[in-house]
């Protein structure tokens, strides 16, 4: 009887461990996470940073005025831009029931999950 209980307990623990392992996605080294965590995602999404960045007022100013991104003013604008992007991503991710948003191509192992591209929605939010 003890052996059956031990075997059953082992099977239950193995199933729980397998469930927690499959709940993760693998991100590339240097991945940028805009929202959520890769350790327990069930609904990951991506954004095309180049397109999202181009939609921000800060990036448009940098380009129009020829501001060096390494200058004090450039760094201030980049900081404001990143904050704007994160706020837009957070709102859209919540609206779309997504629990992880990273840059496009930063997810290296989808493990069968449907990874949605939220670029269009985030750009629209930024341009409001």
N, C-alpha and C positions, 0 to 999 in steps of 0.2 A: 504494500500500500504506500509506504514512504517513497518507493522508487517511482510510482506513477505520479504522485504529487510533485516530486522533484522534476520529473520529465515534463509535466504539464506547466510548471512554473518556468522551466527553461524555455519552452516553446513560446509562452506569453512574453517573456523578457526579450527573446529574439525578435518577435513580431513588433514589439514596441521600438526596439532599436532600429529595425529595418524601416519602420515608419518615420522615425526622426531623421534617418540618413536621407531618405528620398525627399524630405521636405526642404532640402537645401539645393541651391544652384551653385555652380562654380563660376567665379568671376575671374577675369584676367588680372594679372598683376597690374597695379596702378589704376584699377577701375574706379570710376567716379560714381558714387551712390548719391543720388539726389533725394531719395525718399526710401524709407524702410530698411530692411535687413535681408541679406541673402541667406541667413541661417534658417529661416522658417518661412520662406515665401511659397505661396501657392498660386499667386497671380502676378508674375513679373511683367515689367514693361520697359521700353527703351525710349530715348529721345535722340534725335539727330542734333547734337550740340551746335554744329555750324549753322543750321537753319534757325534754331531757337535763339542763339546769340545774335544773329543778324536782325532779328525782330525787335531787339531791345533798343530803347532810346539811348542808352549809354554806349552801346557798340556803334550805333549810327553816328553819335557825336565824335567818338574816337576816330572813325573813318573820315567823316566830313572835315574835321579840324586837323587831321594829321597828328593826333596826340600819340606820343610814344607810350606804349602800355607799361613800360618800365619806369616812367616818370612818376612823380608824386601824384599828379592829376590823373594820369592813366591808371595807376593802382587804385585810386579812389573810385574811378568810374567802373573798373573791373569788379571791385568789391560790391558796389551798388548793383551792377548787372547780375552778379552771381546770386545776390540776395533776391532780386526780382525773379530770376529763373527758379530758384528753390521754392519760393512762395507759390508761383504759378504751378510748378510740378506737384507740390503738396496738395493744392486744391483740386487739380485735375485727377491726380491719383486717387484721392478720396472719392470724388464724384464717380470715377470709373471702377471703383472697388479693386484697385491695384495696391499691392502691399510692398512692392519694390520697383523703383525706377532708376535705371542706370543709363549711361551713354550707350548708343547703338554699338554693337560689336563687343561690348564688355562682358557679356554673358558667353562663356565658352561651353557650357553644358546645360542645355535646357531641360534635360531629363524628361522629355515628353510634354512639357508644359507649353501652353499657348502664350508666346511672348508677343505682346501687343506694342505697336509703335504709337506713342502718344504725341509725336512731334506736332502734328496739325492742331490738335486741341490746345497744347501748351502755347504755340505761336499765337493762336486766336486769343487766348487768355492774356498774353502779354500785350497784344495790340489793342485791347479794349480801352 
